[in-house]
């Protein structure tokens, strides 16, 4: 087979693969197929050929931009909610709801035993593993809602602790989503140091108060 025939066959193959990928809408696959065609050209000993580039349809680009804009707006809304100042009145309402929650029958409750360091809300690997264990455990239950409560010790200013407790609850909330839990079945709230389980006068007590409690209904 002469070089001209080889080039014609390779070009035709690349064009066919490109058009097929375009029809299916799988543009990533299309690019991979074009790369395979170029490699085939090089392996045949013939000169390199240019890939046949099929432009991405305008409606696909618009849909992708709309999706990115929606996700960005949701992230900004969540971040604003965390940073939002919560009044003492609202905090008291949350406490009343939390106390009522503790009176209702729950499918299950959890307290994450890995405590946060002072002024920190990042999850350690051990913390993340505990969340994964909870997710696995929940697969055996039919539940409607998971409520995540963030709590702090009494160290630091009250307003800071309000934000910090929300951030701690949000960190666990996000880890549940990463593990595949439905976002619509999750909610979180921060309680600052308003609901201690032990005294804040000792190091051990403060460590116990820096916690996350999870209620499954």
C-alpha positions, 0 to 999 in steps of 0.5 A: 500500500503506497503512502497516499493510500495510507494517509487516505485510510487514516484520515477517513478513520479519524473523521469517522471517529470524530463524527461518531463521538460528536453524535454521541455527545462524548467530546472527551472520547472524541479527543481520545479517538483523534489522538489514537488516529494520530498515533496510528499515523505515526506507527504506520511510518507516514507523515503526521496528520492534523486531528479533525476538530469538531466544535462543541455545540453552543447549547452544550457550552451554555448548559455547562456554564449554567451548571457552573454558575448554579454551583458557584451560587450555592457555594457562595450562599452556604459560605454567607450562611456560615459567616452570618451573625446569629443573634442570641435570640436565634441561638436560643431558638436553636437550643429549644429545637435541640432540646425537643429533638433530644426528647423525640425517638431517634433511629440512632445518635452519634457523637464523634469522639475525635475532638477538635483542637481549639479554634479549629474545624478541619477534619482529621483522617480519623474524623473522616473515617468515623463519618464513613463508618456512620455512612456504612451503618446508616445503609441498614436504616430508612431515615428522613433527616440527619441533623448535625450539631456543632459545639465549642468550649467556652474559650474565645469570644461568644460571636466567634464560637457561634461561627466556629460551631457552625463551621464544625457542623458544616465540615461534617455535613460536607463529608457526608455529602462526599460519602454519597448522602443525599444533600436534601436529607442533611442539615446542620447548626452551630450552638457555640458553647451553649450546650456543654456536656462537661465543665469548661473549667478543666482541659478534659472537659473543654475537649469533650465540649468541642464535639459534633453530635449527629441525630438520625430521624 
